[in-house]
Amino acid sequence: MPRALLRSLTHFLAYCGPDGRDTWSDGPVGFGHAMLRTARESLHEQNNERQPASLDGHLWITADARLDSRDDLRQELEKAGRSCGRVAADSELILHAYAAWGSECVRHLRGDFAFAIWDSRKKTLFCARDHFGIKPFYYADLDDQFIFSSVLDCVRLHPDVSDTLNETAIGDFLLFGLNYDGATTTFRDVRRLLPAHSLTIKKDEFFLKRYWSPPTQGRIRYRDANDYIEQFKILLQAAVKDRVRTDRVGVLLSGGLDSAAVATTARAVSKGPGEKLDLRAYTLVYESLIPDRDGAHARETAEFLKIPARYLALDNLQPFDGWDSSEWMWPEPAEDPFFAGLFDQFQMISEDCRVVLSGEGSDNLMDFQMWPHAKDLMRHREWRQLFSETLRYASMRRSPWPGIRRRVKHVLGKDHDAPRFPRWIAPDFLRRMSLEQRWKEAASLSPSEKHPILPRAHASLDSSQWAYLFEHENPGVTRRPVEVRYPFLDLRIVEYLLALPPFPWFFEKALLREAMIGCLPESVRRRPKTPLAGDPLAEWLKRSDPNWMAETPWCEETNCYVTRSDIAPLNGADETDELQAAIRPICLNFWLQSVRRVRYNLSAEARNG
């Protein structure tokens, strides 16, 4: 890559890495890096995390990385003959790991990372993405070039990367609200490195490898019930502590149990010896559009923990606010007409913090299923426990009828709540992409049952929804220098939870509730999982001009995918799911206009090399 182009692409990343930019090149190979300093050691040692970084002049790295269990990794490296200081940057530890174990280094790494290493002796490029895909990694593999970045738009800026759309991804978005193929993007030339995968490029070799899968064989059983709770608290505290190696941290405090548990654990960590942690809370609220108790519960938690909190009211947001702003453009289609709220939220956070903690992950990992657990007890001939736990479960469950009704509907094939195939898809696109067949295939897919007692929880870790969440909370999209970190998706916690008996610990999230006794207000600790009290879009439509959709500016390109006249009035949608599906063609329309309009101007020098 020409050096001028490399410098220009690196400069483009300044909005998500404002603390310095640098490039390195050696013949046809070049790296660029824009630094976002978040770790305490990097804030105190200005050159500590300078990237691209080298080891002995033979290995070069550019990384977006935050490692867990750093002390354990250093000990492993010392046993392998590598010496690293306690304040070594995470990128330096990764380089030492590669020097010690080669491509197998990823099996020794824990945390959030996306990186590329150039091995000049082997003439090999080695790339990897973390276990859950928290850090993005996009790439374009062209005839004689390999271009990669943690920011999708940066890859697209390369003059040899085509703007041609991936119509399979467009079809998936219109049918399901997101691209089900996690290895592709909405652009034909740009792909994703999947979570828990590495990529090795050498001469004409291009080798993708999955280095980790969620475990299925773990089995932890304690004699004393309190041991389950105490071990969980130890792991949660370790996960939070590894994510707050800085002086000021925010918490996305929703008013529910998960984020509150993260907040109280962070507060406990801040009181530890040698810790100086300034903790803040940030909450999205509705004051008038819909009934909203989340804000009140979040306020109660913040006051209980003595954490200063800021609240952002979303009532005045309009659908597709800012769609014509180059700064707020989604890199890919999203079915959220109120996307501007995300940018407002991260603007608020960025005024105080560079790191914010999220409670995401707990719901999925504690997805309770009794029947697989019962079958497991039968396999192990634990008849007494099977009998006692079945009786206890029956007495604790509020009502068996919802589950029975769902099973009957499934057997009879009369589930009227099932999604309906959209009739507004353009006929030519429908036929060309075989979308009806795609719809039927998706509907017939059964959740993976690789895990004997937690099949849904295990399968959820491979869901494309995670990439959507992580990428849209990444600085490359929010355009604010704020990293979101997810303690419940710490590998130690994931492996622990996947090894536990689901009853009683996951029934109504008993494990988390028991662990939080005395740590949170009782009204929050005991609060059941509560969905949003209304649909903001449905409420907005009730108060808006009925001609709103007819006055929406329409893009000619959208007609290739959607027949506008077949879109039913949005205010006629009866259910939230129906409304969510009906808004997708309009979301696509606005996205196509924005993505085709916005162009980032590289200098003539960069374009011409």
N, C-alpha and C positions, 0 to 999 in steps of 0.2 A: 504494500500500500504506500502511495506517495506520502512523504512526511507531512506536507502541508495539509493533506486531507486528514491524516491521523490527528494532527493538532486541531483542526477545525471540528472534527467529530468529538474530540475530548473536550473542547471548549463548550460544545453544545450541552454537555452534562453538568455544567457549572451550577445549574439551579438545584440539582440534587446532591452535589458535592462541592459546596462553596469554600472549602478550607484549603484549596490548593489543587493545581492540575499539573500533571507531568506526563511525558511520553518517553518511550524507549523504542528503538528499532535496531535491527541487525539484519541487513540485507532485506529479504522479502518478508520478514517477520517484524511486527510492531505491536506494542501495547500502549494504551492510554488509560489514565486513571484520574478521576475527580474524587477528592477526599471529603468524606463527611466524618468528622471526629466525634465520637460518642463515648469511647472508653476512657476512664480516668487516667490510665497510664499514657494514652496517646495525647490527652490534653496537657499533661505535664511534660511530656517528652516530644517536642515539636517534630523531630526527625524520626521518631520511633515507628510511625506507620507510613512513612513515605513510600508511595508506590508509583509505578512499577518497582518492585523490589527484587534483589538478586541474592543468590547464595553462591559464593565462590566464583561469580561471573559466568557460571555455566547453567544455572537454573534461574529463570525469571518468572515472576508471578504478578498477576493483577487479580485482586480478590475483593468481593463484598462479603465479609465474613465476621461472625461473632461466635466464638467457640465456647462450649460448655466443658466442664470437668478439665480445666486447663492443667491443674496440678497432676491429675492422673495421666494426662497426655505427656507432660514433661517427664514423669517417671518412666513411662514406656519408652520415650525417646532416649533417656539416659541408659536404659538397659540395652538399647540398640546402638549405643555408642555416640549419640548426638547430645550435645550440651546446649541448653537454652536457659536464659535468665528469666527471673520471675516476671519481669516487665516486658518480655518479648511480645511483640505484636502478634495478633492472631495469624496474619499473613506469613510471618516468620515461622511460626510453629507449623503451619501447613507446608511450607517449603522444606523444613527439617523432616517432616513426616514423609514427604515424597522422596527425599534423599535417602531415608531409611528403608522405606517399603515399596517405592515405586507406585504403580497404579493401585496397589492394595492399600495405600495410605487412607483411602476413604473409609475403610473398615475400622480405623482407629479414631475417626473424627466424629464429634458430636456437636450439634449446634445448628446455626443457620448460616449457610455458605453457598456461594457460587464463585467459582474461580477457574482460571486457566493458567497452566504452567508450561513454559517453553523449555524443553530439555535440549540444549544446543549440542551435547555430545551424541545423543540418540536421534537428533533431528525429529523430535516428537512433540506434538502439542497434546497435553492432557487437560481435560476439562471435567468438572464435576458440579453437581447440584445437590443440596442437602436432602435429607430423608423425606421431608414433607413438602418441599418446593417453596419454602418461605422466601428464599431469595430467587428472583427470576433469572433465567438464562435463555436469551434468544440468539439465534444464529441463522446465517444464510450460507449455504454450501453451494457456491457457484462453480463454474467449470474449473477455474484455476485460482479461486479465492475462497477463503473461509473468513467470514465476518461475524463477530459476536459482540454482545453487550448485555448488560442487565436492564437496559431500557429499549423497548421495542422501537420507538421512534428514532433512536440513534442508528439502529441497523437499517431502517428504511431510508435514512438520509444518505447512505452510500449511493453514489450515482449509478452503480451497476445493479442495484437491487430494485426489482420491478414493483410498481404499485398495483399490479394485477391482483384482483381479489381471489381468494380461495372460496369458491361457491359452495363447497361442501360445508364449510364453517358458517357461511351465510344461511344455508338451509337449516343447519342445526340451531342457529340462533332463533330463527323464525319458529321452529317447531318446539324447542325446549328452553330457550332463553339463554343458552350458552353453547359453546362448541364442545361436543363430547369427546373429540379427539384431542387429548391433552398435548400431543406431540406437534400439532399444527397451530397456526394462527389464522387470522382473517386474511392474511396476505400470502399469496402463493409461494413467494420466495423465502419467507421467514418462518422458521420452526422454533419449537421449544425443546430444550433438553428436559426430559421428564424428571420429576422428583426421584431421588435415590438411584440416579443413573450417572454413569461416567461416559466420557467420549474420548477416544484416542485417535489421533490423526498422524499418520506416518507415511510419507511418500504417497502412494495411491491407496493406502489402507484407511478405512473409516469404520471404527469399531465402537458400537454402542453396547453398554453392559449395565444391567441392573445389579447393584452391589448390596442391596438390602431389601427385605420384604417384612411387613409387620409379622411378628412371631405368632405362631399358632399353638405351640406345644408347652408354653409356660404353665406351671401349675403351683400356685402358692397357697398353702393351707396352714393356718396357725391354730394352735390349741386355744389361745386366749384371744377373744374378739378384739380386745384393746390393741393388740399388736398390729392389726390391719390399719387402725386409725393412726397410731403413732408412726408407723413406717410411711404412711401417706403424707403426714405432716412434715416428716423429715425430708422427703423427696420434693414436696412443694416448696419448702423453704430453700432448698438447694437450687431448684429451678429458678426461683425468683432472684436469689442472690447472684446467680451467674448472669442474669439479665439486667442488673442494676449497677454495673461497674462504671458509674458516673455520679455526678453530684446532684443532679436534679432529674426526677423521673415523673411522668404523668401516668394516670390510670384512666382507661376508658370505662368510666363507672356508669353502668346502665340502669342500676336499680335492682338487678337480679342477684342471685347468689354467687354465680361464677366470678363476675368482676369484683364483687365485694370480697370474696375469698382471696383474690389476688391482691386487692388493696390492703387488707389487714395483714397478710403475710409480708408485703413490702414494708408496712409500718413496723412490723416486728424486726425485720432485717435492719431497718434504719436505726434501731435502738441497740444494735449489736456493738461490740467493742471495735473501735477504730472506724466506725461507719459515720459518714456525714451525708445523709441523703435527704434532700429537700423533695418531699412528695406532694404532688398536686393531683386533682381529679377533674375530669372533663365529661360533661353529660349533655346529650341531646334531649330536648324536651319539646312537648306540645303544650301550649297554654290555653288554646281555644279551639283549634281545628278538630281535635278528637279528645275524648276523655283519656287522661294520661296520669297514671300513678307512678310511673317509673321515676320521674323527676323527684317526687316526694320521698321515695325509698332511697334514691341516690343521695339526696340531701341528708336524710337521717343517718346513712352510713358515714358520709363525710364528717358530719358533726360528731358522731360517736368516736371516730378515729382521729378527730382533730386535724383533718386534712383540708386545706383551702381548696375550694371548688369553683369552677366556672361553668355556666350553663348557656347553651346556644338554643334559642327558640327557633323552630322550623316552620311556624305557622304561616309566615308570609312568603315562603318559597312558592314560586310558580313553576309548573311543569316546563322543563327544558330552558329554564333560566340559564343564560350564559352559553347557549349552544353555539353562538357565533363568535365566541371568544377563543382566540388561539391558545390562551393559557389554560383553558378549562377543557380542552378537547380530550375525549376518551380515546386511547389508542385503538380500541376495538369496540364493537357495538355492546351496549349494556342496556338491560331492560329496567333501568331506573330513571324515570322522568325527572326526579328531584336530585339528580347527580350533583347539582351545584352545592347542596348541603355538605357533601364530602369535602369540597375545597374550602368552604367556610370553616368547617370543623378543624381541618389541619392547619389553616391559617391561625386560628385561635391557639391551637396547641404549640405551634412553632414560635409564638411570641414568648413562651416560657421554657419549653423543653425541646430536646432532641430525641428523647426516648420516651415511648409510651407503652404501657402494658395492656394487654387484652385478655379477657376471660374466655376467648373462643377455644373450643376443643373439648371441654368437659362434657357437654351434652352428647357429643358423638361417642366419646369413649365410655360413657356410662349409659349407653342405650340399652335399657333393660329388656331382656327376653327370658321368660321363665321356662318355656318348653325345652329349648336346647339344654338348659341347666338340668332340668329333670331327666332328660335322656342321658346326660353325662353321669348323673348319680346312679342311674340304672346300669350303665356300662360298667361302673366301678362297684356295683353290687352294694351300694351304700343305702340299704333299704330303710333303716331307721331314720336316717337324715332325710331321705326322700319323703317319707310319710310326714315327719314333723314339719318340714319346710313347706310342703304342699298345703297342709292344714293352716299353717301360719300365713302363707301367702293369700289363701282364700279369705281368711279373716281380715287381712289388712287391705285388700283391694276394695275400692269403693263400689265398683260395678263391673260385672263380667260382660255386660251386654254389648258395649261398643265393639269389643274384639270379636264376639260371636257374630254380630251383624256384618262386620267386614268380611269374615270368612264365608258367610252365606252368600253375600253378594258376589264374591269371587267365584264360588262354586257354580252359582246359577248364571254367571255372566251378566248380571243386571246391576252393575255398579254405576248408578246414574251420576255419581260424583267424579267418575273418571274423566280426565281431560278429553276434549273433543278436537278432532283434526281441524285445523284452521282452513276456512273456505276462501280466504282472501289471497292465497298464494297464487301468483301468476301461472296460468296453465302451462305455458312453455317451460318455465323453470321447474314446475312440479314434475313434468314428464322427463325433462332432461336429467334431473338429479334423482329421479325415482324416490321422491319424498314420501309417498304413501307407503312404500315398502320400508323405508327408513323408520317411519313412525311405528309400523307394525312390529318391526324387529326390536325397537326400543321398548315397546309395551310388553313384549313377550320375555324380555330379559328378567331373570330372577336374580336377586342379590346373591353374591358369592357366599358360599357356606364353608369356606376353608377353615374357619375357626370353630371348634366343636361346641363352645358354649356362648360365644359372643359373635355370631356371624355378622350381624348388622354393624356393630361397632368396628369390627375388623375391616369389613368391606368399605366402610365410610372413609377410611384413610386413603383409599385410592380414588376418591371422588374428584371429578373435575371442578367441583364447587370450591375446593380449597385453593386451587391456582387462581380462580377468579377473585377470591377474597384477598389473598396475599398480594397479588399483583396490583389490585386497585387500592391497597393501602400502602403501597411502596412509593418512595419519593419520586420515582420515575413517572408516576401518574399523578400523585397529589401535588407535585411541583413544590413541595415544601420539605426542608431538611429535617424530617422526623421519621425515625424508625419505629415500627410497631413490633413488639415482641410478645410471644405467646407461651407463657409458662406451662400451660397444660399440655402443650405439644413438645415438651422436653422428652427426649428419648427414654430417660429413666422412668418418668411417669407413665408414658405410653406402654412400655414393657411391663411395668408393675400392674397397671390396670387390666391389661389383656391376660394376666395370669390369675386374677382373683375370681372367686365364686360370685356371680352376679346377684344372688340372693343371700343375704338381705342387702348387700352393700350398694347395689345400683338401683334398687327399687326406690323410686322417688329420690334418688341420689343420696341415700342414707349415709354413705361414707363421707361425703363432703359436708353434709349437715352435722354429723357427729364431730368431725374434725374442727368445725367452727364454733362449737359450744364455748361461750364466754368471750369469743373474739368479735362478734357482730351483734347488732340489735336483734332481739328474738323475732321481731316482726319480719326482718329480712332473712334471718337464718331459716325460719319456718315457711317462708313464702313459697308457694308452689310455682312451678314454671308457668309464666303468664305471658301469652302473646300480646302484641300491641292491641289496645282496646278498640281500634278502628283502622280502616284503611285510609291513609291520608289522601290518596288519589281519588278514591270514591267520594270522600267528603268534599274535596276541592271541586269535583265535577258537579256536585249538587248545588254549589254556590256560584258556578261559572256560567258564562254565556253558552247556551246550547249550540251555537254556531262555531264554537271554538275550534273544533277539528276541521270544519270546512274552510276556515281562514288560515289554516296551517300552511306555510310555504312548502311546496312539494318539489322534490328533486326528480328530474327526468329519469335518472339512473334507477331510482326506486321502482319505477314501473317495470323494470326487468325482473323484479322479484315479487312484486305485490300489485294486485288489482285494487286500486284505491276505492272504486265504487262498491266493492264487496265488503269493505270494512264497516261493521255495524257501529252505530253510535255508542261511544264509550259509556255514556250514562245509562245505557240499557243493560250493561253487564250485571248479573245477579250476585256473583260470588267474587271473592278476591282473586282466586286462581283464574277465573274467566277474564277478569279485568286485566290481570297481569299478562295473559296471552294476547289480549286485544290491543294492548299498548305497544307490543313488539314491532309491528310494521312502522309505527310512527317513530319509535326509537331508532329503527334502522334508517328511516328517511332523514332524520336530523343528523345522524352520524355520518351518512354518506355526504351530505352537504358540507359538514365541517371537515371531514378528512380530505375531501377533494379541493376544498378552498384553501386550507392552511398549507403553506409551504414554508419551510425554513430555508433561508437564503444563505447558502455557503458561498464563500468568496470565489471569484474566478480562479484565483491561485490554487485553492483547495480542489476545485473541480478538475483543473487541468494538470494538477500535480506539479 
